[in-house]
Amino acid sequence: KVDQFMREGGVGMTLQHPHIVGMLAVNKDNVTGQYFIVMEFVEGDNLRNILGIRGKLEVDEALRMMEECAAGLVYAY
């Protein structure tokens, strides 16, 4: 499992796309033995919280979000 974590983290660090959160490091803490990923900070909230506050999205906003997600997935594929 650790090998897979490190391998996938290494692949994730190569992905450079405006709709994919950048990964900056994948490593192991020598003191605790814990493996970790460092990712860029993205300001804002997650979709679950946004929907909890608003209740729903306008169609144009939902379509924009889906297009951005799809673009990131196509790039990663």
N, CA, C and O atoms as CSV, one atom per row, in Angstrom:
chain,resi,resn,atom,element,x,y,z
A,1,LYS,N,N,0.816,-1.195,0.000
A,1,LYS,CA,C,0.000,0.000,0.000
A,1,LYS,C,C,0.859,1.257,0.000
A,1,LYS,O,O,0.528,2.230,-0.678
A,2,VAL,N,N,1.945,1.251,0.742
A,2,VAL,CA,C,2.837,2.410,0.781
A,2,VAL,C,C,3.468,2.638,-0.581
A,2,VAL,O,O,3.582,3.778,-1.033
A,3,ASP,N,N,3.880,1.556,-1.240
A,3,ASP,CA,C,4.461,1.693,-2.577
A,3,ASP,C,C,3.465,2.334,-3.536
A,3,ASP,O,O,3.829,3.200,-4.332
A,4,GLN,N,N,2.213,1.908,-3.459
A,4,GLN,CA,C,1.177,2.470,-4.329
A,4,GLN,C,C,0.947,3.947,-3.995
A,4,GLN,O,O,0.800,4.767,-4.901
A,5,PHE,N,N,0.915,4.289,-2.715
A,5,PHE,CA,C,0.749,5.680,-2.283
A,5,PHE,C,C,1.862,6.551,-2.867
A,5,PHE,O,O,1.595,7.617,-3.421
A,6,MET,N,N,3.105,6.094,-2.740
A,6,MET,CA,C,4.245,6.871,-3.236
A,6,MET,C,C,4.225,6.963,-4.763
A,6,MET,O,O,4.517,8.018,-5.326
A,7,ARG,N,N,3.885,5.873,-5.423
A,7,ARG,CA,C,3.847,5.867,-6.889
A,7,ARG,C,C,2.758,6.808,-7.406
A,7,ARG,O,O,3.007,7.622,-8.296
A,8,GLU,N,N,1.552,6.696,-6.847
A,8,GLU,CA,C,0.454,7.561,-7.287
A,8,GLU,C,C,0.723,9.023,-6.921
A,8,GLU,O,O,0.357,9.930,-7.669
A,9,GLY,N,N,1.358,9.245,-5.781
A,9,GLY,CA,C,1.733,10.601,-5.417
A,9,GLY,C,C,2.723,11.190,-6.399
A,9,GLY,O,O,2.630,12.364,-6.755
A,10,GLY,N,N,3.678,10.373,-6.841
A,10,GLY,CA,C,4.644,10.833,-7.838
A,10,GLY,C,C,3.970,11.193,-9.146
A,10,GLY,O,O,4.318,12.193,-9.774
A,11,VAL,N,N,3.008,10.387,-9.559
A,11,VAL,CA,C,2.252,10.695,-10.781
A,11,VAL,C,C,1.449,11.974,-10.578
A,11,VAL,O,O,1.397,12.824,-11.467
A,12,GLY,N,N,0.827,12.111,-9.420
A,12,GLY,CA,C,0.045,13.310,-9.127
A,12,GLY,C,C,0.879,14.574,-9.198
A,12,GLY,O,O,0.382,15.625,-9.602
A,13,MET,N,N,2.145,14.483,-8.808
A,13,MET,CA,C,3.011,15.666,-8.843
A,13,MET,C,C,3.328,16.111,-10.265
A,13,MET,O,O,3.735,17.254,-10.474
A,14,THR,N,N,3.150,15.239,-11.236
A,14,THR,CA,C,3.430,15.608,-12.630
A,14,THR,C,C,2.243,16.302,-13.291
A,14,THR,O,O,2.394,16.890,-14.362
A,15,LEU,N,N,1.074,16.244,-12.675
A,15,LEU,CA,C,-0.127,16.827,-13.272
A,15,LEU,C,C,-0.141,18.333,-13.045
A,15,LEU,O,O,-0.159,18.797,-11.905
A,16,GLN,N,N,-0.134,19.080,-14.115
A,16,GLN,CA,C,-0.175,20.545,-14.066
A,16,GLN,C,C,-1.366,21.011,-14.891
A,16,GLN,O,O,-1.282,21.083,-16.117
A,17,HIS,N,N,-2.468,21.326,-14.233
A,17,HIS,CA,C,-3.685,21.728,-14.931
A,17,HIS,C,C,-4.465,22.693,-14.042
A,17,HIS,O,O,-4.477,22.531,-12.822
A,18,PRO,N,N,-5.111,23.689,-14.633
A,18,PRO,CA,C,-5.834,24.675,-13.822
A,18,PRO,C,C,-6.982,24.089,-12.991
A,18,PRO,O,O,-7.425,24.716,-12.029
A,19,HIS,N,N,-7.465,22.900,-13.349
A,19,HIS,CA,C,-8.598,22.315,-12.624
A,19,HIS,C,C,-8.204,21.075,-11.838
A,19,HIS,O,O,-9.046,20.240,-11.508
A,20,ILE,N,N,-6.914,20.964,-11.542
A,20,ILE,CA,C,-6.408,19.898,-10.676
A,20,ILE,C,C,-5.551,20.564,-9.605
A,20,ILE,O,O,-4.637,21.327,-9.919
A,21,VAL,N,N,-5.848,20.273,-8.346
A,21,VAL,CA,C,-5.061,20.842,-7.254
A,21,VAL,C,C,-3.637,20.299,-7.352
A,21,VAL,O,O,-3.424,19.090,-7.450
A,22,GLY,N,N,-2.673,21.209,-7.323
A,22,GLY,CA,C,-1.273,20.819,-7.459
A,22,GLY,C,C,-0.747,20.102,-6.226
A,22,GLY,O,O,-1.009,20.501,-5.091
A,23,MET,N,N,-0.003,19.041,-6.475
A,23,MET,CA,C,0.677,18.322,-5.394
A,23,MET,C,C,2.119,18.797,-5.368
A,23,MET,O,O,2.791,18.812,-6.399
A,24,LEU,N,N,2.593,19.182,-4.201
A,24,LEU,CA,C,3.924,19.754,-4.065
A,24,LEU,C,C,4.951,18.762,-3.542
A,24,LEU,O,O,6.137,18.876,-3.850
A,25,ALA,N,N,4.504,17.788,-2.753
A,25,ALA,CA,C,5.443,16.812,-2.188
A,25,ALA,C,C,4.691,15.565,-1.747
A,25,ALA,O,O,3.526,15.623,-1.353
A,26,VAL,N,N,5.382,14.446,-1.822
A,26,VAL,CA,C,4.914,13.169,-1.280
A,26,VAL,C,C,6.108,12.594,-0.551
A,26,VAL,O,O,7.171,12.404,-1.141
A,27,ASN,N,N,5.935,12.315,0.742
A,27,ASN,CA,C,7.107,11.913,1.501
A,27,ASN,C,C,6.709,11.185,2.774
A,27,ASN,O,O,5.531,10.932,3.028
A,28,LYS,N,N,7.713,10.859,3.561
A,28,LYS,CA,C,7.521,10.199,4.851
A,28,LYS,C,C,8.201,11.041,5.925
A,28,LYS,O,O,9.342,11.472,5.762
A,29,ASP,N,N,7.492,11.269,7.017
A,29,ASP,CA,C,8.069,11.975,8.156
A,29,ASP,C,C,8.973,10.996,8.902
A,29,ASP,O,O,8.515,9.956,9.375
A,30,ASN,N,N,10.243,11.329,9.003
A,30,ASN,CA,C,11.204,10.430,9.637
A,30,ASN,C,C,10.984,10.275,11.134
A,30,ASN,O,O,11.390,9.267,11.713
A,31,VAL,N,N,10.354,11.245,11.766
A,31,VAL,CA,C,10.119,11.185,13.212
A,31,VAL,C,C,8.917,10.297,13.531
A,31,VAL,O,O,9.000,9.413,14.384
A,32,THR,N,N,7.802,10.535,12.842
A,32,THR,CA,C,6.563,9.806,13.153
A,32,THR,C,C,6.375,8.554,12.305
A,32,THR,O,O,5.619,7.657,12.678
A,33,GLY,N,N,7.063,8.490,11.165
A,33,GLY,CA,C,6.866,7.368,10.243
A,33,GLY,C,C,5.625,7.507,9.389
A,33,GLY,O,O,5.284,6.592,8.639
A,34,GLN,N,N,4.941,8.637,9.489
A,34,GLN,CA,C,3.718,8.872,8.722
A,34,GLN,C,C,4.062,9.339,7.309
A,34,GLN,O,O,4.972,10.146,7.115
A,35,TYR,N,N,3.328,8.825,6.332
A,35,TYR,CA,C,3.458,9.280,4.947
A,35,TYR,C,C,2.485,10.426,4.740
A,35,TYR,O,O,1.414,10.452,5.346
A,36,PHE,N,N,2.857,11.384,3.877
A,36,PHE,CA,C,2.012,12.551,3.699
A,36,PHE,C,C,2.129,13.103,2.281
A,36,PHE,O,O,3.080,12.829,1.549
A,37,ILE,N,N,1.119,13.892,1.932
A,37,ILE,CA,C,1.084,14.627,0.667
A,37,ILE,C,C,0.932,16.104,1.014
A,37,ILE,O,O,0.120,16.466,1.865
A,38,VAL,N,N,1.710,16.949,0.357
A,38,VAL,CA,C,1.569,18.395,0.500
A,38,VAL,C,C,0.927,18.901,-0.787
A,38,VAL,O,O,1.439,18.672,-1.883
A,39,MET,N,N,-0.199,19.592,-0.637
A,39,MET,CA,C,-0.929,20.100,-1.798
A,39,MET,C,C,-1.061,21.614,-1.690
A,39,MET,O,O,-0.998,22.178,-0.598
A,40,GLU,N,N,-1.244,22.265,-2.839
A,40,GLU,CA,C,-1.430,23.705,-2.832
A,40,GLU,C,C,-2.711,24.066,-2.090
A,40,GLU,O,O,-3.662,23.285,-2.053
A,41,PHE,N,N,-2.725,25.253,-1.504
A,41,PHE,CA,C,-3.905,25.748,-0.810
A,41,PHE,C,C,-4.884,26.289,-1.840
A,41,PHE,O,O,-4.513,27.069,-2.717
A,42,VAL,N,N,-6.133,25.868,-1.725
A,42,VAL,CA,C,-7.192,26.372,-2.603
A,42,VAL,C,C,-8.227,27.036,-1.715
A,42,VAL,O,O,-8.856,26.388,-0.878
A,43,GLU,N,N,-8.394,28.327,-1.907
A,43,GLU,CA,C,-9.349,29.065,-1.088
A,43,GLU,C,C,-10.766,28.763,-1.551
A,43,GLU,O,O,-11.027,28.610,-2.744
A,44,GLY,N,N,-11.661,28.681,-0.598
A,44,GLY,CA,C,-13.055,28.431,-0.926
A,44,GLY,C,C,-13.595,27.282,-0.107
A,44,GLY,O,O,-12.969,26.844,0.858
A,45,ASP,N,N,-14.741,26.804,-0.489
A,45,ASP,CA,C,-15.421,25.754,0.244
A,45,ASP,C,C,-15.629,24.549,-0.650
A,45,ASP,O,O,-15.391,24.619,-1.856
A,46,ASN,N,N,-16.070,23.447,-0.071
A,46,ASN,CA,C,-16.356,22.271,-0.889
A,46,ASN,C,C,-17.822,22.280,-1.314
A,46,ASN,O,O,-18.641,23.017,-0.763
A,47,LEU,N,N,-18.131,21.460,-2.289
A,47,LEU,CA,C,-19.476,21.455,-2.865
A,47,LEU,C,C,-20.535,21.086,-1.832
A,47,LEU,O,O,-21.628,21.653,-1.844
A,48,ARG,N,N,-20.233,20.154,-0.946
A,48,ARG,CA,C,-21.208,19.751,0.072
A,48,ARG,C,C,-21.609,20.951,0.935
A,48,ARG,O,O,-22.793,21.163,1.195
A,49,ASN,N,N,-20.635,21.723,1.371
A,49,ASN,CA,C,-20.946,22.885,2.203
A,49,ASN,C,C,-21.679,23.966,1.427
A,49,ASN,O,O,-22.599,24.597,1.947
A,50,ILE,N,N,-21.269,24.180,0.173
A,50,ILE,CA,C,-21.945,25.178,-0.662
A,50,ILE,C,C,-23.413,24.816,-0.833
A,50,ILE,O,O,-24.290,25.671,-0.707
A,51,LEU,N,N,-23.676,23.549,-1.120
A,51,LEU,CA,C,-25.066,23.113,-1.295
A,51,LEU,C,C,-25.836,23.161,0.023
A,51,LEU,O,O,-27.035,23.439,0.033
A,52,GLY,N,N,-25.156,22.893,1.128
A,52,GLY,CA,C,-25.808,22.985,2.431
A,52,GLY,C,C,-26.248,24.403,2.754
A,52,GLY,O,O,-27.281,24.610,3.391
A,53,ILE,N,N,-25.461,25.381,2.312
A,53,ILE,CA,C,-25.785,26.785,2.559
A,53,ILE,C,C,-26.827,27.290,1.570
A,53,ILE,O,O,-27.828,27.892,1.958
A,54,ARG,N,N,-26.580,27.038,0.292
A,54,ARG,CA,C,-27.456,27.581,-0.757
A,54,ARG,C,C,-28.671,26.717,-1.054
A,54,ARG,O,O,-29.719,27.225,-1.451
A,55,GLY,N,N,-28.531,25.423,-0.864
A,55,GLY,CA,C,-29.619,24.511,-1.197
A,55,GLY,C,C,-29.546,23.995,-2.618
A,55,GLY,O,O,-29.878,22.838,-2.875
A,56,LYS,N,N,-29.115,24.837,-3.546
A,56,LYS,CA,C,-28.965,24.409,-4.941
A,56,LYS,C,C,-28.066,25.402,-5.669
A,56,LYS,O,O,-27.761,26.480,-5.158
A,57,LEU,N,N,-27.654,25.018,-6.859
A,57,LEU,CA,C,-26.843,25.882,-7.721
A,57,LEU,C,C,-27.679,26.309,-8.917
A,57,LEU,O,O,-28.597,25.605,-9.339
A,58,GLU,N,N,-27.348,27.460,-9.447
A,58,GLU,CA,C,-27.951,27.862,-10.713
A,58,GLU,C,C,-27.403,26.947,-11.804
A,58,GLU,O,O,-26.284,26.447,-11.689
A,59,VAL,N,N,-28.168,26.730,-12.839
A,59,VAL,CA,C,-27.780,25.804,-13.911
A,59,VAL,C,C,-26.446,26.196,-14.534
A,59,VAL,O,O,-25.589,25.336,-14.737
A,60,ASP,N,N,-26.254,27.470,-14.839
A,60,ASP,CA,C,-25.005,27.887,-15.481
A,60,ASP,C,C,-23.792,27.650,-14.574
A,60,ASP,O,O,-22.715,27.299,-15.057
A,61,GLU,N,N,-23.965,27.840,-13.268
A,61,GLU,CA,C,-22.866,27.600,-12.344
A,61,GLU,C,C,-22.564,26.105,-12.214
A,61,GLU,O,O,-21.400,25.706,-12.172
A,62,ALA,N,N,-23.602,25.288,-12.152
A,62,ALA,CA,C,-23.415,23.835,-12.076
A,62,ALA,C,C,-22.734,23.319,-13.335
A,62,ALA,O,O,-21.847,22.469,-13.255
A,63,LEU,N,N,-23.137,23.823,-14.494
A,63,LEU,CA,C,-22.510,23.401,-15.758
A,63,LEU,C,C,-21.044,23.818,-15.818
A,63,LEU,O,O,-20.204,23.056,-16.297
A,64,ARG,N,N,-20.734,25.003,-15.344
A,64,ARG,CA,C,-19.340,25.460,-15.317
A,64,ARG,C,C,-18.501,24.548,-14.437
A,64,ARG,O,O,-17.398,24.155,-14.817
A,65,MET,N,N,-19.019,24.214,-13.268
A,65,MET,CA,C,-18.286,23.329,-12.360
A,65,MET,C,C,-18.063,21.956,-12.994
A,65,MET,O,O,-16.973,21.391,-12.898
A,66,MET,N,N,-19.090,21.430,-13.635
A,66,MET,CA,C,-18.966,20.110,-14.269
A,66,MET,C,C,-17.967,20.156,-15.430
A,66,MET,O,O,-17.189,19.219,-15.611
A,67,GLU,N,N,-17.982,21.227,-16.208
A,67,GLU,CA,C,-17.019,21.360,-17.303
A,67,GLU,C,C,-15.597,21.420,-16.773
A,67,GLU,O,O,-14.693,20.819,-17.355
A,68,GLU,N,N,-15.387,22.139,-15.674
A,68,GLU,CA,C,-14.055,22.233,-15.089
A,68,GLU,C,C,-13.602,20.883,-14.540
A,68,GLU,O,O,-12.447,20.493,-14.714
A,69,CYS,N,N,-14.509,20.174,-13.882
A,69,CYS,CA,C,-14.171,18.829,-13.382
A,69,CYS,C,C,-13.836,17.891,-14.532
A,69,CYS,O,O,-12.853,17.152,-14.475
A,70,ALA,N,N,-14.651,17.923,-15.564
A,70,ALA,CA,C,-14.421,17.045,-16.728
A,70,ALA,C,C,-13.104,17.374,-17.405
A,70,ALA,O,O,-12.388,16.468,-17.831
A,71,ALA,N,N,-12.768,18.654,-17.513
A,71,ALA,CA,C,-11.500,19.043,-18.144
A,71,ALA,C,C,-10.319,18.500,-17.351
A,71,ALA,O,O,-9.348,18.019,-17.935
A,72,GLY,N,N,-10.395,18.573,-16.034
A,72,GLY,CA,C,-9.327,18.028,-15.202
A,72,GLY,C,C,-9.210,16.525,-15.341
A,72,GLY,O,O,-8.101,15.995,-15.412
A,73,LEU,N,N,-10.335,15.829,-15.380
A,73,LEU,CA,C,-10.331,14.379,-15.547
A,73,LEU,C,C,-9.778,13.958,-16.902
A,73,LEU,O,O,-9.011,12.999,-16.990
A,74,VAL,N,N,-10.166,14.673,-17.964
A,74,VAL,CA,C,-9.651,14.369,-19.307
A,74,VAL,C,C,-8.142,14.545,-19.336
A,74,VAL,O,O,-7.432,13.705,-19.889
A,75,TYR,N,N,-7.648,15.616,-18.754
A,75,TYR,CA,C,-6.209,15.856,-18.717
A,75,TYR,C,C,-5.512,14.735,-17.952
A,75,TYR,O,O,-4.504,14.202,-18.416
A,76,ALA,N,N,-6.036,14.376,-16.791
A,76,ALA,CA,C,-5.399,13.347,-15.967
A,76,ALA,C,C,-5.412,11.987,-16.659
A,76,ALA,O,O,-4.477,11.202,-16.502
A,77,TYR,N,N,-6.459,11.708,-17.417
A,77,TYR,CA,C,-6.563,10.430,-18.123
A,77,TYR,C,C,-5.506,10.329,-19.203
A,77,TYR,O,O,-5.436,9.321,-19.906
